[in-house]
Amino acid sequence: MKTRTLHCPRRLPQLFRGFYLLTTIVSCLILFPVIAHCTPVSLAWDANSESDLAGYILYYGTSSGNYTNSIDVGNNIEYTTPDLQDGVTYYFAVTAYNLDDIESNYSQELPYTVGVQNSSPATPAAPNSPSSGYIDTSYTFDTSASDPDGDPLEFKFDWGDGTESSWGAASRSYAWSSAGTFCIKTRARDSHGAISGWSNCHNITIATPTYSITASAGANGSISPSATVAADHGSDQTFTITANQNYQVLAVLVDGSSRGAITSYTFENVSQNHTISASFVSINQAPIADAGSDQTVSEGAMVTLNGLNSTDPGGSIVSYTWQQTDGLTVQLSNSGSNTATFSAPSVSIAGETLTFRLTVTDDGGLTDVDTCIVEVTQDVVVDSDGDGVPDAQDDFPYDADEYLDTDGDGEGNNADTDDDNDSMPDEWELAYGLNPLLDDAGGDPDGDEVSNINEFNLGTAPDFNEGNFKPDTPVLLTPEIGATVSLTPQFETEDFDDPNVNDVHSKTQWVIIRAFDDVCVFDVTSTASLLSLTLPKQILEENTEYIWKARFIDNHDTPSEWSEEKEFVTGLADHDRDKNGVPDVQEVTETLDLDADATADLVQSDIKCASVQDGDDEVQICISIKDAENAQSIVSLEVDDPTDPNLNSATEGKPNYFEFGLLNFKLLVTNPGDETTVTIYLSKSAFNKGNCFKYDSVDGIWLDYSGYTDFSPNRKEVYLTLKDGGFGDADGIENGIIVDPLAFGSESDPSGGNSDGSPIDKVLDGIIPDDLSCFISVAADGSTARQPWSLWREIRGRELAIIFVLMILVSAAKVLFSRIKQNRRLLCKRDGFDFI
């Protein structure tokens, strides 16, 4: 067993005087049982080194701290007790005494159970977590161990920096004062003093923490270092505050608290984040007086002395004082303000020189002075042109025919046809009672919301209410003449203007004409796209010249004149390199036959197909004009993602759920204004409760298109009715071209499935559905523009089911007729007639 000797002082205090002043002289007692299970017990302890040591006294008893027996063993450091009782635990302690019989405190107590073999505890587990930390921060470590005899245990920790803990609990805390990596280990001791070996190391890395100090300076000064400075734990950091020239430090704030107008500050023993900021104030400088320029005036003139240009670079001027220092005395008015006035005195032919001094004082009490001179001359009337108007008052002193120029345009009123320069001739103003010497172009004496200048330009009378005027002609901005644009360009005009000042911009009509054949490809009047318009897809063709124009419409539905026309050219498109009308990324496979006519769709001219991603599924969509009346050809087909931000910006009428995407297709019909029905083939069934929606990109709205669509029972074929220039045509004009942006959508959640089955399918399952009559009426109603071949496509293969339905209807009719006949027989019998 490892022991440690604790030495008592050379001269011990009086016995038991102040227990805390005495030191334990025997630090470790060691038991040496003479024979196992025998009653004598041998003990040993470390010797003291005092020169006046006289001996030791051994104490023991059967309860801790209560020693009922004592033996003076002399100057021996080993002793064997007399017979002790087996199975009893005794508690031993030793004291030392000197030649003066002064006795020390008790040594550390040692318990021992007589006649019982004791085993050492097991080596404890390595102390657990943490594995890193910072200096001067306490961390807690836990360990555990078992004892073969079941004895209670206590633990000692070696902290790896040369320090060991006292014996105690299995959970201990410790803080390191320096950085480094330390090996922490522990050992256990049982109640009989048996000690285990040391545990394995648990390494902890202790670092010195780093803190940030944020430094900032206001205007007119600096702080160094600036911005954010890193400081180690316990270090010092000094900041220097410097004011710009003519400025001084106003205040320094440290962590939000003022430290006064200091120029340096040091953070000592840094142990947290800090802030420091400085503000600055101007050092007062003398003001600069400016009494104004020297003047020459005529006698009797009102003279103004002007000190407004006086300045104060370091503060503000608080007072002005004017004083006359030379010349004929005059009476100054407002001599205590920045401007003073006086009336020039009468003088002789030689004139008079007057001198004035201006004194200015700033808010710091500093002053400055400046002087000005006023030369006063005798008033001599000169009329060079002899028109009776003195030259000083004559705008044309050398022209006897002119003396006044009201509008200052250099032309006298007699020769000027517009004296007030308001763009309305004097003669016209006089004719309508307006003032030709006053700019009254914005006036409206007749209250018709048309200004005088607009009345003049329109050729109407400013004193008569003519009613509503048409808006001003639009000015086109972009695209400019000759510009090259994309296939979906943006068109812009200048702002709306109207002679009637209270009229508002209600609509704009936009027109685009193909240059080489004068075909109008777009003619739409919009209430939403008033000053700018983004053209829908499929309207323009690449590498083609077009002409565009626009006109405004006010809230009275009065249109303006058409704007000037501007030409532009479309660029080449790179999304369809094979020029087949379908984007390259949406091309379908060569084997696709969605219309099931045994011919690949890709090689047929009357059908165009695109492949798109619908969620996790790849879906094919085809537009077919096969057997469609009035349809000549399909020009192009493109499918847009319905989540596109441009589409999502339009919310009015927008369905809650989409599938497949937005179909943009373009087809040609035989004659302008023709109506036709095309077939849309889908590789995946459309929403069971969904409809078709038309997207109007011009007005930014979605329109329910279900009135012009019909779905096959399996919802994989859609029969779509379109009219050139009408429903389903985005170009807005009968021109033989139909451009249709179409989407499949649903207001309700379609996740319950795509289809509930057609009425005929239900009949085949032995059910007569409630909606069967609806199905039959839709199939027979010619107003839906359904073709006989499309209806046959729906019912072919189901002839027996239809015959079965017809038989049910005939049977029901027979039963009804029989009941009517029986009722008539009963009525005739009641009234005394025979029924034939």
Secondary structure, DSSP 8 states (H G I E B T S, - for coil): ---------SS--STTSSGGG--BS---EEEEESSTT-S-EEEEE-----TTEEEEEEEEESBTTB--EEEEEET-SEEE-S---TT-EEEEEEEEEETT--B-B----EEEETT------------B---EEETT--EEEE-----TT---EEEEEE-SSS-B--SB-SEEEE--SS-EEEEEEEEEEETTS-B------EEEEEE--EEEEEEEE-TTEEEES-EEEEEETT--EEEEEEE-TTEEEEEEEETTEE--S-SEEEE-S--S-EEEEEEEEE-----B------EEEETT-EEEEE-TT-B-TTS-EEEEEEEEEESS----BSTTSSEEEEE-----TT-EEEEEEEEEEETTS-EEEEEEEEEEE------TT-SSS-GGG-SSTT-TT----TT-SSS-TTT-S-TT-SSS-HHHHHHTT--TTS--TT--TT-SSB-HHHHHHHT--TTS-----------EEES-TTEEE-SS-EEEE-----SBTT--EEEEEEEEEETTTTEEEEEEEESS-SSEEE--TTSS-TT-EEEEEEEEEETTS-B------EEEEE---SS-TT-SSS-GGG---TT--TT-SSS-GGG-TTEEEEEEEETTEEEEEEEE-TT-TTEEEEEEEEEE-TT-HHHHT--BT--SEEEEEEEEEEEEESSTT-EEEEEEEESS---TT-EEEEEETTTTEEEE-GGGEEE-TTSSEEEEEEETTSTT-TT-S-SSEEEEEEEEEESS-GGG-S----HHHHHHTT---TTHHHHHHHHH-GGGT--HHHHHHHHTT-HHHHHHHHHHHHHHHHHHHHHHHHHHHHHHHHTT----
